[in-house]
Amino acid sequence: MISLLSAAPQTGIYTIPEAARYVKMHGKSLRNWFTGSGGRPPIRDAEIESPDFRAITFLDLIEAVAIRSLRMDYGISFQKIREAIKNARERYGIEHPFAHQKHKTVVLWPDLHIYLPEDPRNPVQLTGKLTGQKSMKPCIEAYMRDLEFDIDGMARLYTAFRYKGQEIILTPKVHFGEPAIRENGYTAATLYKAAVAEGSLEQAAELYEVGVDSVDAAYRYCNSELALV
């Protein structure tokens, strides 16, 4: 665990309200995932050591995206997710089962399975009665298509939005993890605010010397995904 004061910029730091917007969920719910509530334990421990829990790292954000996907897209229970994280850590020494390329976690409903480097073809069951046994059945990959990884296999970039060939990405290496246009590096908020101030996508594109599609993607992302006004 790292302290908030010692967290390096390349770690990517997000306040809880900020992270909640990017994950598209309520801030209180996100906080509860990492701190627990009503006597229930947290789903996972946050990387940053902070008494009042003010921020999370990029990897925490990625795991929150994964948990939301597992809940919303696959109907996986919090109990199963908590069990998967616990078993990944205790059985296989894996701290980030939802953010590592070599330890890809997949869904074979209603349970979670994980691929291990020693047998990349047959995932091991993380939850349920057959925990620890291998599965020969086809699995559904959950959310991993939106991630890119560094040479160590850890998630380093998340594509949050795609439109007209443009991609809005989050990575600690660009604007400290703020959503940005992959093609030109401008933050989505910068192009969105320019479009609002200039009164048109075309004028904002001319002002920043970028394509209209970049401004359009930024505007749509900020307006619909982040609900900026």
C-alpha positions as CSV (number, residue, x, y, z in Angstrom):
1,M,0.0,0.0,0.0
2,I,1.3,3.5,-0.8
3,S,0.5,6.8,1.0
4,L,-1.3,9.6,-0.7
5,L,1.6,12.0,-0.3
6,S,4.2,9.6,-1.8
7,A,2.1,8.5,-4.7
8,A,4.0,9.3,-7.9
9,P,2.4,11.1,-10.8
10,Q,2.8,8.1,-13.1
11,T,0.6,6.1,-10.6
12,G,-2.4,8.1,-11.7
13,I,-4.4,9.6,-8.9
14,Y,-8.2,10.3,-9.0
15,T,-10.4,11.9,-6.3
16,I,-13.5,9.8,-5.5
17,P,-15.9,12.2,-7.3
18,E,-13.6,12.2,-10.3
19,A,-13.2,8.4,-10.4
20,A,-17.0,7.9,-9.9
21,R,-17.7,10.0,-13.0
22,Y,-15.2,8.0,-15.1
23,V,-16.5,4.7,-13.9
24,K,-20.1,6.0,-14.3
25,M,-21.4,5.3,-10.9
26,H,-22.3,7.1,-7.6
27,G,-19.4,8.3,-5.5
28,K,-20.8,6.8,-2.3
29,S,-21.1,3.4,-4.0
30,L,-17.5,3.6,-5.2
31,R,-16.3,4.6,-1.8
32,N,-18.2,1.7,-0.2
33,W,-16.5,-0.8,-2.6
34,F,-13.1,0.1,-1.1
35,T,-14.1,0.8,2.5
36,G,-17.1,-1.5,3.1
37,S,-20.4,-0.4,4.6
38,G,-23.1,-1.6,6.9
39,G,-20.8,-4.1,8.5
40,R,-19.9,-5.6,5.1
41,P,-16.1,-5.8,4.3
42,P,-14.7,-3.9,1.3
43,I,-14.7,-5.7,-2.1
44,R,-11.0,-4.9,-2.3
45,D,-8.4,-2.8,-0.5
46,A,-7.4,0.5,-2.2
47,E,-3.7,1.0,-3.1
48,I,-3.5,4.4,-1.4
49,E,-3.3,4.5,2.4
50,S,-5.5,7.4,3.4
51,P,-7.5,7.8,6.7
52,D,-10.3,9.6,5.1
53,F,-10.1,7.8,1.7
54,R,-9.9,10.7,-0.6
55,A,-8.4,9.2,-3.8
56,I,-7.7,6.0,-5.7
57,T,-5.0,5.0,-8.2
58,F,-5.3,4.2,-11.9
59,L,-5.2,0.4,-11.1
60,D,-7.9,0.9,-8.5
61,L,-9.9,2.7,-11.2
62,I,-9.5,-0.1,-13.7
63,E,-10.6,-2.7,-11.1
64,A,-13.6,-0.5,-10.4
65,V,-14.4,-0.5,-14.1
66,A,-14.1,-4.3,-14.1
67,I,-16.3,-4.7,-11.0
68,R,-19.0,-2.5,-12.5
69,S,-18.9,-4.5,-15.8
70,L,-19.1,-7.8,-13.9
71,R,-22.1,-6.5,-12.0
72,M,-24.0,-4.7,-14.8
73,D,-23.1,-6.8,-17.8
74,Y,-22.8,-10.3,-16.3
75,G,-24.9,-10.2,-13.1
76,I,-22.0,-11.4,-10.9
77,S,-22.7,-10.9,-7.2
78,F,-20.5,-8.8,-4.9
79,Q,-20.0,-12.0,-2.9
80,K,-18.5,-13.8,-5.9
81,I,-16.3,-10.8,-6.8
82,R,-15.1,-10.5,-3.3
83,E,-14.4,-14.3,-3.2
84,A,-12.5,-14.1,-6.5
85,I,-10.2,-11.2,-5.3
86,K,-9.5,-13.1,-2.0
87,N,-8.7,-16.4,-3.8
88,A,-6.6,-14.7,-6.4
89,R,-4.5,-13.1,-3.7
90,E,-4.3,-16.1,-1.2
91,R,-4.0,-19.0,-3.7
92,Y,-2.0,-17.4,-6.5
93,G,-0.4,-14.2,-5.1
94,I,-2.2,-12.0,-7.6
95,E,-3.1,-8.6,-6.2
96,H,-4.9,-7.2,-9.3
97,P,-6.8,-10.0,-11.0
98,F,-8.9,-7.6,-13.1
99,A,-5.9,-5.5,-14.3
100,H,-3.3,-7.9,-15.5
101,Q,-2.9,-9.3,-19.0
102,K,-1.3,-12.6,-18.0
103,H,-3.8,-13.3,-15.3
104,K,-6.9,-12.6,-17.3
105,T,-10.1,-13.0,-15.4
106,V,-13.1,-14.2,-17.3
107,V,-16.7,-15.1,-16.7
108,L,-18.2,-18.5,-17.0
109,W,-21.5,-17.7,-15.4
110,P,-22.2,-17.8,-12.5
111,D,-18.5,-18.1,-11.6
112,L,-15.2,-16.3,-12.3
113,H,-12.2,-18.0,-13.7
114,I,-8.6,-16.8,-14.1
115,Y,-5.9,-17.7,-16.6
116,L,-2.5,-18.5,-15.1
117,P,0.8,-18.2,-17.1
118,E,1.7,-21.9,-16.7
119,D,-1.5,-22.9,-18.6
120,P,-2.7,-20.1,-20.8
121,R,-5.4,-22.2,-22.5
122,N,-7.4,-23.5,-19.5
123,P,-8.5,-21.1,-16.8
124,V,-8.7,-22.0,-13.1
125,Q,-12.0,-21.5,-11.3
126,L,-11.8,-18.7,-8.7
127,T,-15.3,-18.9,-7.2
128,G,-17.8,-21.6,-6.4
129,K,-17.6,-25.3,-5.3
130,L,-14.9,-26.2,-7.8
131,T,-12.5,-23.5,-6.9
132,G,-9.0,-24.3,-8.0
133,Q,-10.1,-26.7,-10.7
134,K,-9.4,-26.1,-14.4
135,S,-12.2,-25.4,-16.9
136,M,-12.1,-26.7,-20.5
137,K,-15.2,-24.8,-21.5
138,P,-15.2,-21.6,-23.5
139,C,-15.2,-18.4,-21.4
140,I,-16.5,-14.9,-21.9
141,E,-13.8,-12.2,-21.5
142,A,-15.1,-9.4,-19.4
143,Y,-14.3,-5.8,-20.3
144,M,-10.5,-6.6,-21.1
145,R,-10.9,-5.5,-24.7
146,D,-10.7,-1.8,-23.6
147,L,-7.3,-2.2,-21.8
148,E,-3.7,-2.0,-23.0
149,F,-0.8,-3.3,-21.0
150,D,2.8,-2.5,-20.2
151,I,5.7,-4.9,-20.7
152,D,5.0,-6.4,-17.2
153,G,1.4,-7.2,-18.2
154,M,-0.2,-4.5,-15.9
155,A,-3.0,-2.3,-17.3
156,R,-1.5,1.0,-18.5
157,L,-4.3,2.5,-20.6
158,Y,-8.1,2.3,-20.7
159,T,-10.2,3.3,-23.7
160,A,-13.3,4.9,-22.2
161,F,-15.1,6.0,-25.4
162,R,-15.0,5.5,-29.1
163,Y,-16.7,7.6,-31.8
164,K,-16.0,8.2,-35.5
165,G,-12.6,6.6,-35.3
166,Q,-11.6,8.7,-32.3
167,E,-10.7,7.2,-28.9
168,I,-10.8,8.8,-25.5
169,I,-8.2,7.2,-23.3
170,L,-7.2,7.3,-19.6
171,T,-3.6,6.6,-18.8
172,P,-1.3,8.0,-16.1
173,K,1.2,9.0,-18.8
174,V,-1.1,11.5,-20.4
175,H,-2.4,14.5,-18.4
176,F,-2.0,12.4,-15.2
177,G,-4.8,10.1,-16.2
178,E,-7.4,12.7,-17.2
179,P,-9.6,11.6,-20.2
180,A,-7.8,12.6,-23.4
181,I,-8.0,12.2,-27.2
182,R,-5.6,9.6,-28.3
183,E,-4.9,11.2,-31.7
184,N,-3.8,14.6,-30.5
185,G,-3.4,14.5,-26.7
186,Y,-5.8,17.2,-25.8
187,T,-8.0,16.5,-22.8
188,A,-11.7,15.8,-23.6
189,A,-12.7,18.6,-21.3
190,T,-10.5,21.1,-23.1
191,L,-12.1,20.4,-26.5
192,Y,-15.6,20.2,-25.0
193,K,-15.2,23.6,-23.3
194,A,-13.9,25.1,-26.5
195,A,-16.9,23.8,-28.5
196,V,-19.2,25.4,-25.9
197,A,-17.3,28.7,-25.8
198,E,-16.9,28.9,-29.6
199,G,-20.5,27.9,-30.3
200,S,-19.6,25.1,-32.8
201,L,-17.5,22.0,-33.3
202,E,-15.9,23.5,-36.4
203,Q,-14.7,26.7,-34.7
204,A,-13.3,24.7,-31.8
205,A,-11.5,22.4,-34.2
206,E,-10.0,25.4,-36.0
207,L,-8.9,27.0,-32.8
208,Y,-7.0,24.0,-31.6
209,E,-6.0,22.8,-35.1
210,V,-7.5,19.4,-34.7
211,G,-10.1,17.4,-36.7
212,V,-13.8,18.1,-36.2
213,D,-14.3,14.4,-35.3
214,S,-11.9,14.9,-32.3
215,V,-14.0,17.7,-31.0
216,D,-17.2,15.9,-31.7
217,A,-16.0,12.8,-29.7
218,A,-14.9,15.0,-26.8
219,Y,-18.2,16.8,-26.8
220,R,-20.2,13.6,-26.9
221,Y,-18.1,12.0,-24.2
222,C,-18.3,14.9,-21.8
223,N,-21.9,15.6,-22.5
224,S,-23.3,12.1,-22.3
225,E,-20.7,10.0,-20.3
226,L,-19.6,12.6,-17.8
227,A,-22.8,14.8,-17.9
228,L,-20.8,18.0,-17.9
229,V,-22.8,21.2,-18.4
